[in-house]
Amino acid sequence: MKTTNNKPLLTLACLVATATALPAAIISTTVFVDDFDTDTSADYILTDTFLTGGSFNVSEGTLNVTSASNNTADVFYDTAIFEIGQTVSVDLSGAKNSYLSVSTTTRAANTGTEDGVRLNWETNGTFQAKNYTNGTASTLGFDGAFDVDASSVTLYLYRASDNVFAAAFDDGSGFTWLNTTGGTEREDFTVGDTGNGALYVGVETYNPGTRNFDNLTLSVPEPSSTALLGLGGLALMLRRKR
């Protein structure tokens, strides 16, 4: 595999095999993806943000994060930056109480002084966004209509501006914006000052057990809930660019 600065160069080609599984806007404009088919653990930083005992590894095509009892363990990519106008997403399976996180440092905004968002798929199947300003949290609970009892979900965060975000999920039945009304519209929420605008991306788990994450992806522009892009459409788009 071609590398840059000894790190895997992962591009749109990595997504061809799963092109029918993601929204069209994301497929056609991917800027970073780690599908964990190779051991990229050296590119990640583990932090126990509450108590101790966390660990992680990259094996068998997934990033596997284990937390101890009452422990929150996060793993952040050390250079991938979440820019304004981008979407970050990750596939997750295993026990719930799993997060997609973005933070001003390479650790989740939790008990430290970071600003950021922790998008949580909770134990009861609902979703919430924990928004942090200088380490202080405010919680946005989304409508119970989005209660998801599935073996896996894909979580999305869209960065509308420096400190304004929106969240979404896909439980296998299609892309859905999360909001507090149960409707279909995007609902933005705000966190505090995000410093120089650079946000790192990562995942997080809480309480005992191992959660499995795959396809950590950054893409532009804003995701769409319209028709999915098939492989034929992708090939046509690439042909037109020649």
MARGUTOR-480635 format. One line per 5 residues: number of its first residue (from 1); their letters; for each residue x, y, z of C-alpha. Coordinates in Angstrom, 1 decimal. Last residue first. Example, Ala and Ser with C-alpha at 12.3 -4.5 7.8 and 13.67 -1.06 7.14 Angstrom:
REM residues 2
2) SA) 13.7/-1.1/7.1; 12.3/-4.5/7.8 $
//
This chain:
REM residues 242
242) RKRRL) -11.8/12.1/-17.2; -14.3/13.5/-14.7; -17.3/12.1/-16.6; -15.9/8.5/-16.2; -15.7/8.9/-12.4 $
237) MLALG) -19.3/9.9/-12.3; -20.4/7.0/-14.5; -18.5/4.5/-12.4; -20.1/5.9/-9.2; -23.5/5.6/-10.8 $
232) GLGLL) -22.9/2.0/-11.7; -21.7/1.2/-8.3; -24.9/2.4/-6.8; -25.3/5.8/-5.1; -28.1/6.0/-2.5 $
227) ATSSP) -31.1/8.1/-3.2; -31.7/11.2/-1.0; -31.0/11.5/2.7; -27.9/13.7/1.9; -24.7/14.1/3.8 $
222) EPVSL) -23.1/17.7/3.9; -20.2/17.9/1.5; -17.7/16.4/2.1; -16.2/13.3/3.7; -14.3/12.1/6.8 $
217) TLNDF) -14.5/8.4/7.5; -13.9/5.8/10.2; -14.8/2.7/8.4; -15.1/0.2/11.2; -15.6/0.1/15.0 $
212) NRTGP) -16.0/-2.9/17.3; -17.0/-2.5/21.0; -15.4/-4.5/23.7; -17.0/-4.9/27.1; -17.2/-3.3/30.5 $
207) NYTEV) -18.4/0.3/30.9; -18.2/3.2/28.4; -16.8/3.2/24.9; -15.3/5.9/22.7; -14.4/6.7/19.1 $
202) GVYLA) -12.2/9.3/17.4; -11.9/12.5/15.4; -9.7/15.5/16.0; -11.0/19.0/15.7; -9.0/22.0/14.4 $
197) GNGTD) -10.9/25.3/14.5; -8.2/27.2/16.3; -10.1/27.1/19.5; -13.4/25.3/19.3; -15.2/27.9/21.4 $
192) GVTFD) -18.2/26.3/22.9; -20.7/23.8/21.4; -23.7/24.4/19.3; -26.6/22.3/18.0; -28.2/22.0/14.5 $
187) ERETG) -31.4/20.1/13.7; -31.6/18.5/10.3; -35.2/17.7/9.2; -36.9/14.3/9.2; -39.2/14.7/12.2 $
182) GTTNL) -39.0/13.1/15.6; -39.0/16.5/17.2; -35.7/16.5/19.1; -33.5/15.8/16.1; -31.4/13.1/14.6 $
177) WTFGS) -31.1/13.1/10.8; -31.7/9.7/9.2; -29.7/7.8/6.5; -31.3/4.5/5.5; -32.7/1.2/6.7 $
172) GDDFA) -29.4/-0.4/7.9; -29.4/1.4/11.3; -28.1/4.7/9.8; -27.5/7.6/12.0; -27.4/11.4/12.1 $
167) AAFVN) -26.0/14.4/14.0; -25.7/18.1/13.4; -23.0/20.5/14.4; -22.2/24.2/15.0; -18.9/25.2/16.6 $
162) DSARY) -16.7/26.3/13.6; -19.6/25.9/11.1; -21.9/23.2/9.7; -19.8/20.3/11.0; -21.8/17.1/10.3 $
157) LYLTV) -21.6/14.2/12.8; -22.6/10.7/11.6; -23.1/7.4/13.4; -23.5/4.0/11.6; -25.4/1.4/13.4 $
152) SSADV) -24.9/-2.3/14.5; -26.8/-5.2/16.1; -30.0/-3.2/16.1; -32.5/-1.9/18.6; -32.7/1.8/17.6 $
147) DFAGD) -34.8/4.3/19.5; -35.1/7.2/17.0; -38.8/7.9/17.8; -37.5/8.7/21.3; -36.6/12.2/20.1 $
142) FGLTS) -33.0/13.3/20.7; -31.5/14.1/24.0; -29.1/17.1/23.9; -26.7/17.1/26.9; -24.6/20.0/28.1 $
137) ATGNT) -21.2/19.3/29.4; -18.4/21.3/30.9; -14.9/20.4/29.8; -14.1/23.8/28.3; -17.4/23.7/26.5 $
132) YNKAQ) -18.6/20.2/25.8; -21.6/18.9/23.9; -23.0/15.5/24.8; -25.2/14.4/21.9; -27.8/11.8/22.7 $
127) FTGNT) -29.2/8.7/20.9; -31.7/6.0/21.9; -31.1/2.3/21.9; -31.6/1.7/25.6; -27.9/1.3/26.2 $
122) EWNLR) -27.1/4.6/24.5; -25.7/5.3/21.1; -23.7/8.4/22.0; -22.5/11.4/20.0; -19.7/13.0/22.0 $
117) VGDET) -19.1/16.6/20.9; -16.2/18.9/21.4; -14.4/21.5/23.6; -11.6/20.2/25.8; -10.8/21.1/29.4 $
112) GTNAA) -10.8/17.6/30.8; -13.6/15.5/32.2; -15.2/14.6/28.9; -14.1/16.1/25.6; -12.5/13.0/24.1 $
107) RTTTS) -8.8/12.8/23.7; -6.6/13.8/20.8; -7.3/17.5/21.4; -10.0/20.0/20.3; -12.5/17.1/20.2 $
102) VSLYS) -14.7/15.0/18.0; -16.4/11.8/19.3; -18.4/8.9/17.9; -19.6/7.1/20.9; -20.6/3.7/22.2 $
97) NKAGS) -22.9/2.9/25.1; -24.1/-0.1/23.1; -22.4/-3.4/23.1; -21.1/-4.8/19.9; -21.2/-3.0/16.6 $
92) LDVSV) -20.1/0.4/15.2; -19.7/2.0/11.8; -18.1/5.4/11.8; -18.9/8.8/10.4; -17.3/12.3/10.1 $
87) TQGIE) -19.0/14.8/7.8; -17.3/17.9/6.5; -18.4/21.5/5.9; -16.0/22.9/8.5; -13.0/20.6/9.0 $
82) FIATD) -12.5/17.4/11.1; -8.8/16.8/11.3; -7.1/13.4/10.9; -3.7/13.6/12.6; -3.6/11.5/15.8 $
77) YFVDA) -6.7/9.3/15.2; -8.4/9.2/18.5; -9.2/6.2/20.8; -11.5/6.6/23.8; -11.9/4.7/27.0 $
72) TNNSA) -14.6/5.5/29.6; -14.4/3.3/32.7; -17.2/2.3/35.0; -16.0/-1.3/34.8; -13.2/-1.6/32.2 $
67) STVNL) -13.3/-0.4/28.6; -12.3/-2.3/25.5; -11.9/-0.7/22.0; -11.7/-2.9/18.9; -10.8/-1.1/15.6 $
62) TGESV) -12.0/-3.5/12.9; -10.8/-5.5/9.9; -9.6/-8.6/11.7; -7.4/-6.7/14.0; -6.8/-3.1/15.3 $
57) NFSGG) -6.3/-3.0/19.0; -7.6/-1.2/22.0; -7.3/-0.9/25.8; -9.0/0.7/28.8; -8.3/0.0/32.4 $
52) TLFTD) -8.6/3.3/34.1; -11.0/5.8/35.7; -12.8/8.3/33.4; -11.1/9.8/30.3; -9.0/6.7/29.8 $
47) TLIYD) -7.0/7.8/26.7; -5.8/5.8/23.7; -4.0/7.5/20.8; -4.2/6.2/17.3; -1.8/6.2/14.3 $
42) ASTDT) 0.2/3.3/15.6; -2.9/1.2/15.6; -3.0/1.2/11.8; -2.9/-2.5/11.5; -4.3/-3.1/8.0 $
37) DFDDV) -7.9/-3.8/7.0; -8.9/-1.1/9.5; -11.2/0.6/7.0; -9.6/4.0/7.7; -11.1/6.7/5.5 $
32) FVTTS) -10.2/10.2/4.5; -11.3/12.7/1.9; -14.5/11.0/0.7; -16.3/13.1/-1.9; -18.3/10.8/-4.1 $
27) IIAAP) -19.2/8.2/-1.4; -20.4/10.8/1.1; -22.7/12.7/-1.2; -24.2/9.4/-2.4; -25.2/8.3/1.1 $
22) LATAT) -23.6/5.0/2.2; -24.2/1.3/1.8; -24.3/1.0/-2.0; -20.6/2.0/-2.3; -19.4/-0.7/0.0 $
17) AVLCA) -16.9/-2.4/-2.4; -15.9/0.9/-3.9; -15.0/2.5/-0.5; -11.3/1.9/-0.4; -11.0/3.4/-3.9 $
12) LTLLP) -12.1/6.7/-2.5; -8.8/7.2/-0.8; -6.6/5.8/2.0; -2.9/6.7/2.0; -1.6/4.6/4.8 $
7) KNNTT) 0.9/6.4/7.1; 4.7/6.2/6.7; 4.9/9.9/5.9; 2.8/9.2/2.9; 2.1/5.5/2.1 $
2) KM) 1.3/3.5/-0.9; 0.0/0.0/0.0 $
//
